[in-house]
Amino acid sequence: MYGHCTYTRRAMETALHPRTANRKNDRLELRISQEQRRILAEAAATSGMSVSAFVLSHATDAARDLLADRTSFVLPPERWNTFVTMLDRDPRPMPGLAAFLARRSVLDE
């Protein structure tokens, strides 16, 4: 005979993953249109998530992707070696760039 007891299952989950470790103390509030709310609610329901969980999950993923594009990049091993070799080369003169950088900027005024 098989079955499960909700109370026992929750008690075990709580013991294994105490809520205090994942407690969220900060809050983010958004002003959105009714149409945006409807779309988010529909997408969240389709995903089987609350609107808050859906928005937090997708916003966090988007933020990580955006930051990853600006902080790291990945190359296959054979291209990595070429990249490192290029970094190790002596700099080549670029007179046009030097002249451009020597000009006064609107920020200098």
C-alpha positions, 0 to 999 in steps of 0.5 A, spaced: 500 500 500 502 506 497 500 513 499 503 520 502 501 524 508 501 532 506 503 533 513 509 528 513 512 531 506 511 538 508 515 537 515 520 533 511 521 538 506 522 544 512 527 540 515 531 539 509 530 546 506 529 551 512 525 557 510 530 562 514 535 560 509 531 563 503 527 568 507 526 574 502 527 581 506 527 586 500 521 588 496 520 591 489 514 594 486 512 596 479 507 600 476 504 596 470 498 597 465 492 593 465 494 589 459 501 588 462 498 585 468 494 581 463 499 578 459 504 577 465 498 573 469 496 569 463 504 567 462 505 565 469 498 561 469 501 557 463 508 556 466 504 554 473 507 559 477 505 565 481 505 572 477 511 574 482 515 568 481 514 568 474 516 576 474 522 574 478 524 568 475 524 571 468 527 578 470 533 575 474 534 570 468 534 577 463 539 580 468 544 575 468 544 574 461 545 582 460 551 582 465 554 576 462 554 579 455 558 584 458 563 581 463 565 574 460 565 571 453 566 564 452 571 561 446 572 554 444 579 552 446 582 552 439 580 560 438 582 561 445 589 560 444 589 564 438 586 570 442 591 569 448 596 570 442 593 576 440 593 579 447 600 577 448 603 581 441 606 588 442 601 593 440 602 596 433 602 603 432 595 607 430 597 614 428 590 615 426 587 613 433 593 617 437 591 623 433 583 622 434 585 621 442 589 628 442 584 632 440 580 636 445 573 633 447 566 637 448 567 634 455 574 638 456 570 644 455 
